[in-house]
Amino acid sequence: MSHRQAVTLMVLATFLWSIAGLVTRHLDAARSFEVTFWRSLFNALTLALLLWPARGAALWREIVAGDRVIWFSGVCWCVMYTAFMVALTLTSVANVLVSMATAPLLTALAARLFLHERLPPRTWAAIVAAALGIAWMFGAEALRGGSLLGSVVALGVPLAAAANWTLLQQRAALARDGRRNQDMLPAVLLGALLSIALTLPLAWPLQASTHDIGLLALLGTVQLALPCLLVVRLTRELPATELALLSLLEVVFGVLLAWVGAGEVPRSSTLAGGAVVLAALAANHLAGRRA
């Protein structure tokens, strides 16, 4: 596909991701680990239904007999699935999303260290600006004496994402060179299964209402399974750092949806920090197109 098509699909994926905060705010009884359990369960069912027609029984063999690369990626997906939803139950949607915006910095550093990618100065400038925006938000929260636990838990998402995107980028490079064409899609399903196994004991006894289960089914299918499969495909088209930078659009969409749809007004410091991050994203993307 063309670069423009790949970028458009990545923007769509970030919008689908962004509905999580809005939907979570309309839950009745499900909380914390139970939210993660139901979301991961429906995510796993959706992934299995989507992948089964093309893979059949080989899908499960790829997971069970998969090498350490598949399992490492699966653990990364598990951390992202779990940390994100738990963080949403501990702090505001805006705080979680802006905390996750450290992904470009961590991804760029990982790509530089492990893939030896040379980053243009404009990308480094965008990363530094994004880091300053995050520091602004964290500093203001600390000065108010607020709890940073939710934001700290949310940092598990970009840490795992940086490791995962870098690994997927390396696999895609090997496939292009004809050295190793390893399918990483089963890792997305493996991550959901690991998240289910991790959160079920912590969520028991289950308290979700029928209303909650319906909303969490929406999260597991439309908000999680579909965009995750899409992003794995896009790792063949876009570099890891650009994927991470485009994913920052989730901050804009998520904050606006929670604000308009759930009445969750973000703090001024969160808006200011998020504005710096998004300005860095826009400047980097425009400079890249010009180049």
MIKEMI-10140 format. One record per residue (C-alpha): residue in one letter; x, y, z. Coordinates in nm, 4 decimals, always signed. Layout:
BEGIN
{residu: A&u: X&v: Y&w: Z}
...
This chain:
BEGIN
{residu: M&u: +0.0000&v: +0.0000&w: +0.0000}
{residu: S&u: +0.1058&v: +0.3615&w: -0.0382}
{residu: H&u: +0.2450&v: +0.5630&w: +0.2528}
{residu: R&u: -0.0686&v: +0.7786&w: +0.2575}
{residu: Q&u: -0.2928&v: +0.4728&w: +0.2812}
{residu: A&u: -0.0822&v: +0.3307&w: +0.5630}
{residu: V&u: -0.0980&v: +0.6577&w: +0.7582}
{residu: T&u: -0.4767&v: +0.6786&w: +0.7067}
{residu: L&u: -0.5261&v: +0.3271&w: +0.8410}
{residu: M&u: -0.3036&v: +0.4041&w: +1.1405}
{residu: V&u: -0.5167&v: +0.7101&w: +1.2204}
{residu: L&u: -0.8284&v: +0.4900&w: +1.2036}
{residu: A&u: -0.6665&v: +0.2441&w: +1.4429}
{residu: T&u: -0.5889&v: +0.5199&w: +1.6934}
{residu: F&u: -0.9505&v: +0.6399&w: +1.6800}
{residu: L&u: -1.0793&v: +0.2905&w: +1.7558}
{residu: W&u: -0.8340&v: +0.2639&w: +2.0457}
{residu: S&u: -0.9508&v: +0.5999&w: +2.1801}
{residu: I&u: -1.3079&v: +0.4931&w: +2.2622}
{residu: A&u: -1.1889&v: +0.2894&w: +2.5635}
{residu: G&u: -1.2025&v: +0.5764&w: +2.8118}
{residu: L&u: -1.5509&v: +0.6850&w: +2.7063}
{residu: V&u: -1.6946&v: +0.3331&w: +2.7242}
{residu: T&u: -1.5257&v: +0.2578&w: +3.0577}
{residu: R&u: -1.6865&v: +0.5625&w: +3.2189}
{residu: H&u: -2.0322&v: +0.4179&w: +3.1468}
{residu: L&u: -1.9772&v: +0.0858&w: +3.3256}
{residu: D&u: -2.2064&v: -0.0015&w: +3.6182}
{residu: A&u: -2.0253&v: -0.2458&w: +3.8436}
{residu: A&u: -1.7183&v: -0.3906&w: +3.6692}
{residu: R&u: -1.3928&v: -0.2462&w: +3.8034}
{residu: S&u: -1.0171&v: -0.2824&w: +3.7736}
{residu: F&u: -0.9047&v: -0.6369&w: +3.6879}
{residu: E&u: -1.2560&v: -0.7519&w: +3.6000}
{residu: V&u: -1.2737&v: -0.4849&w: +3.3297}
{residu: T&u: -0.9472&v: -0.6155&w: +3.1876}
{residu: F&u: -1.0616&v: -0.9788&w: +3.2089}
{residu: W&u: -1.3832&v: -0.9294&w: +3.0103}
{residu: R&u: -1.2153&v: -0.7054&w: +2.7540}
{residu: S&u: -0.9340&v: -0.9569&w: +2.6996}
{residu: L&u: -1.1833&v: -1.2446&w: +2.6808}
{residu: F&u: -1.3844&v: -1.0829&w: +2.4012}
{residu: N&u: -1.0621&v: -0.9744&w: +2.2359}
{residu: A&u: -0.9382&v: -1.3357&w: +2.2312}
{residu: L&u: -1.2711&v: -1.4662&w: +2.0952}
{residu: T&u: -1.2701&v: -1.2064&w: +1.8171}
{residu: L&u: -0.9093&v: -1.2737&w: +1.7234}
{residu: A&u: -0.9718&v: -1.6487&w: +1.7151}
{residu: L&u: -1.2767&v: -1.6032&w: +1.4879}
{residu: L&u: -1.0862&v: -1.3715&w: +1.2536}
{residu: L&u: -0.7704&v: -1.5809&w: +1.2327}
{residu: W&u: -0.9255&v: -1.9292&w: +1.2353}
{residu: P&u: -1.0601&v: -1.9341&w: +0.8730}
{residu: A&u: -0.7139&v: -1.8676&w: +0.7328}
{residu: R&u: -0.5089&v: -2.0652&w: +0.9841}
{residu: G&u: -0.7261&v: -2.3462&w: +1.1179}
{residu: A&u: -0.5627&v: -2.5715&w: +1.3751}
{residu: A&u: -0.2226&v: -2.4346&w: +1.2701}
{residu: L&u: -0.3070&v: -2.1168&w: +1.4615}
{residu: W&u: -0.2936&v: -2.2993&w: +1.7941}
{residu: R&u: +0.0134&v: -2.4957&w: +1.6921}
{residu: E&u: +0.1912&v: -2.1699&w: +1.6125}
{residu: I&u: +0.1128&v: -2.0445&w: +1.9623}
{residu: V&u: +0.1948&v: -2.3639&w: +2.1532}
{residu: A&u: +0.5070&v: -2.4412&w: +1.9523}
{residu: G&u: +0.5958&v: -2.0786&w: +1.8880}
{residu: D&u: +0.9523&v: -1.9710&w: +1.9511}
{residu: R&u: +1.0565&v: -1.7171&w: +2.2114}
{residu: V&u: +0.9951&v: -1.4270&w: +1.9728}
{residu: I&u: +0.6228&v: -1.5084&w: +1.9547}
{residu: W&u: +0.6058&v: -1.5439&w: +2.3322}
{residu: F&u: +0.8010&v: -1.2248&w: +2.3983}
{residu: S&u: +0.5638&v: -1.0305&w: +2.1739}
{residu: G&u: +0.2673&v: -1.2013&w: +2.3428}
{residu: V&u: +0.3885&v: -1.0881&w: +2.6849}
{residu: C&u: +0.4211&v: -0.7329&w: +2.5505}
{residu: W&u: +0.0631&v: -0.7423&w: +2.4237}
{residu: C&u: -0.0507&v: -0.8795&w: +2.7610}
{residu: V&u: +0.1148&v: -0.5922&w: +2.9480}
{residu: M&u: -0.0415&v: -0.3364&w: +2.7129}
{residu: Y&u: -0.3896&v: -0.4886&w: +2.7435}
{residu: T&u: -0.3742&v: -0.5115&w: +3.1227}
{residu: A&u: -0.1911&v: -0.1949&w: +3.2264}
{residu: F&u: -0.4089&v: +0.0278&w: +3.0094}
{residu: M&u: -0.7438&v: -0.0797&w: +3.1521}
{residu: V&u: -0.6219&v: -0.0915&w: +3.5125}
{residu: A&u: -0.4813&v: +0.2609&w: +3.4756}
{residu: L&u: -0.8173&v: +0.3857&w: +3.3432}
{residu: T&u: -0.9810&v: +0.2734&w: +3.6679}
{residu: L&u: -0.7218&v: +0.4616&w: +3.8769}
{residu: T&u: -0.6997&v: +0.8032&w: +3.7120}
{residu: S&u: -0.8523&v: +1.0219&w: +3.4412}
{residu: V&u: -0.8611&v: +0.9278&w: +3.0730}
{residu: A&u: -0.6463&v: +1.2299&w: +2.9883}
{residu: N&u: -0.3755&v: +1.1361&w: +3.2396}
{residu: V&u: -0.3595&v: +0.7803&w: +3.1088}
{residu: L&u: -0.3407&v: +0.8838&w: +2.7443}
{residu: V&u: -0.0804&v: +1.1543&w: +2.7958}
{residu: S&u: +0.1302&v: +0.9140&w: +3.0037}
{residu: M&u: +0.1155&v: +0.6691&w: +2.7166}
{residu: A&u: +0.2456&v: +0.9393&w: +2.4859}
{residu: T&u: +0.5987&v: +0.8612&w: +2.6021}
{residu: A&u: +0.5890&v: +0.5761&w: +2.3477}
{residu: P&u: +0.7765&v: +0.7704&w: +2.0736}
{residu: L&u: +1.0663&v: +0.8465&w: +2.3060}
{residu: L&u: +1.0939&v: +0.4889&w: +2.4292}
{residu: T&u: +1.0415&v: +0.3401&w: +2.0819}
{residu: A&u: +1.3014&v: +0.5658&w: +1.9236}
{residu: L&u: +1.5546&v: +0.4794&w: +2.1920}
{residu: A&u: +1.4851&v: +0.1086&w: +2.1521}
{residu: A&u: +1.5107&v: +0.1298&w: +1.7722}
{residu: R&u: +1.8359&v: +0.3230&w: +1.8028}
{residu: L&u: +1.9853&v: +0.0781&w: +2.0532}
{residu: F&u: +1.8696&v: -0.2529&w: +1.9067}
{residu: L&u: +1.8054&v: -0.1833&w: +1.5374}
{residu: H&u: +2.0728&v: +0.0852&w: +1.4954}
{residu: E&u: +1.8275&v: +0.3129&w: +1.3152}
{residu: R&u: +1.9484&v: +0.6650&w: +1.2456}
{residu: L&u: +1.6804&v: +0.9155&w: +1.3380}
{residu: P&u: +1.6568&v: +1.2533&w: +1.1631}
{residu: P&u: +1.6994&v: +1.5662&w: +1.3784}
{residu: R&u: +1.3311&v: +1.6560&w: +1.3347}
{residu: T&u: +1.2299&v: +1.3263&w: +1.4994}
{residu: W&u: +1.4658&v: +1.3813&w: +1.7925}
{residu: A&u: +1.3242&v: +1.7333&w: +1.8348}
{residu: A&u: +0.9695&v: +1.5932&w: +1.8365}
{residu: I&u: +1.0669&v: +1.3310&w: +2.0935}
{residu: V&u: +1.2264&v: +1.5902&w: +2.3236}
{residu: A&u: +0.9208&v: +1.8171&w: +2.2958}
{residu: A&u: +0.6896&v: +1.5244&w: +2.3755}
{residu: A&u: +0.8985&v: +1.4368&w: +2.6809}
{residu: L&u: +0.8754&v: +1.7976&w: +2.8044}
{residu: G&u: +0.4973&v: +1.7889&w: +2.7652}
{residu: I&u: +0.4770&v: +1.4704&w: +2.9727}
{residu: A&u: +0.7047&v: +1.6204&w: +3.2399}
{residu: W&u: +0.4798&v: +1.9265&w: +3.2548}
{residu: M&u: +0.1735&v: +1.7139&w: +3.3296}
{residu: F&u: +0.3493&v: +1.4944&w: +3.5867}
{residu: G&u: +0.5014&v: +1.7941&w: +3.7620}
{residu: A&u: +0.1689&v: +1.9735&w: +3.7944}
{residu: E&u: +0.0044&v: +1.6575&w: +3.9307}
{residu: A&u: +0.2817&v: +1.6146&w: +4.1882}
{residu: L&u: +0.2562&v: +1.9784&w: +4.3011}
{residu: R&u: -0.1173&v: +1.9359&w: +4.3598}
{residu: G&u: -0.0457&v: +1.6352&w: +4.5775}
{residu: G&u: -0.2464&v: +1.4122&w: +4.3470}
{residu: S&u: -0.1994&v: +1.0379&w: +4.3092}
{residu: L&u: +0.0370&v: +0.9380&w: +4.0330}
{residu: L&u: -0.0386&v: +0.5659&w: +4.0611}
{residu: G&u: -0.2667&v: +0.5543&w: +3.7578}
{residu: S&u: -0.0171&v: +0.7462&w: +3.5458}
{residu: V&u: +0.2677&v: +0.5204&w: +3.6598}
{residu: V&u: +0.0659&v: +0.2066&w: +3.5764}
{residu: A&u: -0.0119&v: +0.3601&w: +3.2366}
{residu: L&u: +0.3623&v: +0.3884&w: +3.1676}
{residu: G&u: +0.3678&v: +0.0083&w: +3.1410}
{residu: V&u: +0.1869&v: +0.0477&w: +2.8076}
{residu: P&u: +0.4525&v: +0.2539&w: +2.6227}
{residu: L&u: +0.7329&v: +0.0468&w: +2.7763}
{residu: A&u: +0.5783&v: -0.2741&w: +2.6427}
{residu: A&u: +0.4824&v: -0.1047&w: +2.3163}
{residu: A&u: +0.8387&v: +0.0156&w: +2.2554}
{residu: A&u: +0.9714&v: -0.3370&w: +2.3006}
{residu: N&u: +0.6964&v: -0.4847&w: +2.0830}
{residu: W&u: +0.7167&v: -0.2334&w: +1.7958}
{residu: T&u: +1.0940&v: -0.2727&w: +1.7811}
{residu: L&u: +1.0661&v: -0.6511&w: +1.7694}
{residu: L&u: +0.7962&v: -0.6392&w: +1.5004}
{residu: Q&u: +1.0049&v: -0.3947&w: +1.2982}
{residu: Q&u: +1.3023&v: -0.6309&w: +1.3127}
{residu: R&u: +1.0872&v: -0.9256&w: +1.2022}
{residu: A&u: +0.9472&v: -0.7197&w: +0.9131}
{residu: A&u: +1.2998&v: -0.6263&w: +0.8028}
{residu: L&u: +1.4071&v: -0.9906&w: +0.8051}
{residu: A&u: +1.0990&v: -1.0841&w: +0.6007}
{residu: R&u: +1.1771&v: -0.8162&w: +0.3401}
{residu: D&u: +1.5310&v: -0.9508&w: +0.3099}
{residu: G&u: +1.3969&v: -1.3026&w: +0.2633}
{residu: R&u: +1.5830&v: -1.4303&w: +0.5673}
{residu: R&u: +1.2874&v: -1.5042&w: +0.7925}
{residu: N&u: +0.9201&v: -1.4574&w: +0.7186}
{residu: Q&u: +0.7702&v: -1.5138&w: +1.0621}
{residu: D&u: +0.4021&v: -1.4378&w: +1.1152}
{residu: M&u: +0.3550&v: -1.2323&w: +1.4326}
{residu: L&u: -0.0267&v: -1.2187&w: +1.4309}
{residu: P&u: -0.0611&v: -1.5202&w: +1.6675}
{residu: A&u: +0.1248&v: -1.3136&w: +1.9295}
{residu: V&u: -0.1731&v: -1.0745&w: +1.9467}
{residu: L&u: -0.4007&v: -1.3661&w: +2.0392}
{residu: L&u: -0.1416&v: -1.5063&w: +2.2791}
{residu: G&u: -0.1296&v: -1.1711&w: +2.4590}
{residu: A&u: -0.5073&v: -1.1808&w: +2.5099}
{residu: L&u: -0.4916&v: -1.5358&w: +2.6472}
{residu: L&u: -0.2129&v: -1.4409&w: +2.8883}
{residu: S&u: -0.4125&v: -1.1380&w: +3.0035}
{residu: I&u: -0.7161&v: -1.3591&w: +3.0713}
{residu: A&u: -0.5086&v: -1.6026&w: +3.2757}
{residu: L&u: -0.3477&v: -1.3189&w: +3.4712}
{residu: T&u: -0.6599&v: -1.1182&w: +3.5553}
{residu: L&u: -0.9269&v: -1.3838&w: +3.6181}
{residu: P&u: -0.7968&v: -1.4842&w: +3.9652}
{residu: L&u: -0.7646&v: -1.1164&w: +4.0581}
{residu: A&u: -1.1130&v: -1.0325&w: +3.9283}
{residu: W&u: -1.2983&v: -1.3161&w: +4.1040}
{residu: P&u: -1.5822&v: -1.3063&w: +4.2031}
{residu: L&u: -1.7118&v: -1.1414&w: +3.8862}
{residu: Q&u: -1.9632&v: -0.8608&w: +3.9388}
{residu: A&u: -2.0231&v: -0.7188&w: +3.5899}
{residu: S&u: -2.3845&v: -0.6585&w: +3.4907}
{residu: T&u: -2.5309&v: -0.7521&w: +3.1528}
{residu: H&u: -2.4945&v: -0.3862&w: +3.0546}
{residu: D&u: -2.1260&v: -0.3943&w: +3.1493}
{residu: I&u: -2.0597&v: -0.7151&w: +2.9580}
{residu: G&u: -2.2131&v: -0.5631&w: +2.6451}
{residu: L&u: -1.9874&v: -0.2576&w: +2.6688}
{residu: L&u: -1.6806&v: -0.4691&w: +2.7414}
{residu: A&u: -1.7631&v: -0.6886&w: +2.4414}
{residu: L&u: -1.7547&v: -0.3697&w: +2.2318}
{residu: L&u: -1.4137&v: -0.2875&w: +2.3764}
{residu: G&u: -1.2763&v: -0.6350&w: +2.3145}
{residu: T&u: -1.3849&v: -0.6456&w: +1.9499}
{residu: V&u: -1.4003&v: -0.2970&w: +1.7960}
{residu: Q&u: -1.1681&v: -0.1098&w: +2.0298}
{residu: L&u: -0.8976&v: -0.3744&w: +2.0667}
{residu: A&u: -0.8941&v: -0.6771&w: +1.8341}
{residu: L&u: -0.9509&v: -0.4992&w: +1.5027}
{residu: P&u: -0.7034&v: -0.2100&w: +1.5473}
{residu: C&u: -0.4357&v: -0.4376&w: +1.6951}
{residu: L&u: -0.4474&v: -0.6676&w: +1.3931}
{residu: L&u: -0.4382&v: -0.3625&w: +1.1702}
{residu: V&u: -0.1318&v: -0.2206&w: +1.3437}
{residu: V&u: +0.0568&v: -0.5508&w: +1.3180}
{residu: R&u: -0.0062&v: -0.5383&w: +0.9412}
{residu: L&u: +0.1092&v: -0.1755&w: +0.9246}
{residu: T&u: +0.4470&v: -0.2619&w: +1.0771}
{residu: R&u: +0.5340&v: -0.3814&w: +0.7262}
{residu: E&u: +0.4606&v: -0.0370&w: +0.5835}
{residu: L&u: +0.5652&v: +0.2208&w: +0.8453}
{residu: P&u: +0.8798&v: +0.2480&w: +1.0609}
{residu: A&u: +0.8496&v: +0.1896&w: +1.4342}
{residu: T&u: +0.9049&v: +0.5523&w: +1.5304}
{residu: E&u: +0.6401&v: +0.6804&w: +1.2890}
{residu: L&u: +0.3922&v: +0.4233&w: +1.4201}
{residu: A&u: +0.4576&v: +0.5457&w: +1.7741}
{residu: L&u: +0.4237&v: +0.9115&w: +1.6795}
{residu: L&u: +0.0982&v: +0.8581&w: +1.4907}
{residu: S&u: -0.0391&v: +0.6643&w: +1.7868}
{residu: L&u: -0.0278&v: +0.9926&w: +1.9815}
{residu: L&u: -0.3473&v: +1.0903&w: +1.8014}
{residu: E&u: -0.5199&v: +0.8602&w: +2.0471}
{residu: V&u: -0.4595&v: +1.1338&w: +2.3060}
{residu: V&u: -0.6659&v: +1.3845&w: +2.1063}
{residu: F&u: -0.9483&v: +1.1481&w: +2.0241}
{residu: G&u: -0.9622&v: +0.9901&w: +2.3700}
{residu: V&u: -0.9639&v: +1.3162&w: +2.5675}
{residu: L&u: -1.2296&v: +1.4703&w: +2.3432}
{residu: L&u: -1.4558&v: +1.1632&w: +2.3598}
{residu: A&u: -1.4301&v: +1.1414&w: +2.7408}
{residu: W&u: -1.4923&v: +1.5167&w: +2.7684}
{residu: V&u: -1.7949&v: +1.5265&w: +2.5372}
{residu: G&u: -1.9388&v: +1.1818&w: +2.6080}
{residu: A&u: -1.8691&v: +1.1371&w: +2.9787}
{residu: G&u: -1.8274&v: +1.4916&w: +3.1121}
{residu: E&u: -1.4686&v: +1.4232&w: +3.2224}
{residu: V&u: -1.3061&v: +1.7648&w: +3.1936}
{residu: P&u: -0.9235&v: +1.7378&w: +3.1749}
{residu: R&u: -0.7061&v: +1.9558&w: +3.3975}
{residu: S&u: -0.5376&v: +2.2571&w: +3.2424}
{residu: S&u: -0.1930&v: +2.1057&w: +3.3010}
{residu: T&u: -0.2970&v: +1.7889&w: +3.1177}
{residu: L&u: -0.4291&v: +1.9920&w: +2.8260}
{residu: A&u: -0.1102&v: +2.2005&w: +2.8136}
{residu: G&u: +0.1170&v: +1.8974&w: +2.8251}
{residu: G&u: -0.0937&v: +1.7165&w: +2.5683}
{residu: A&u: -0.0892&v: +2.0212&w: +2.3399}
{residu: V&u: +0.2912&v: +2.0237&w: +2.3440}
{residu: V&u: +0.2995&v: +1.6533&w: +2.2592}
{residu: L&u: +0.0531&v: +1.6904&w: +1.9717}
{residu: A&u: +0.2300&v: +1.9967&w: +1.8340}
{residu: A&u: +0.5502&v: +1.7935&w: +1.8229}
{residu: L&u: +0.3671&v: +1.5146&w: +1.6371}
{residu: A&u: +0.2193&v: +1.7528&w: +1.3807}
{residu: A&u: +0.5491&v: +1.9337&w: +1.3222}
{residu: N&u: +0.7387&v: +1.6081&w: +1.2743}
{residu: H&u: +0.4805&v: +1.4690&w: +1.0317}
{residu: L&u: +0.4687&v: +1.7884&w: +0.8224}
{residu: A&u: +0.8472&v: +1.8084&w: +0.8125}
{residu: G&u: +0.8626&v: +1.4455&w: +0.7053}
{residu: R&u: +0.6198&v: +1.5041&w: +0.4187}
{residu: R&u: +0.8186&v: +1.8057&w: +0.3052}
{residu: A&u: +1.1408&v: +1.6041&w: +0.3143}
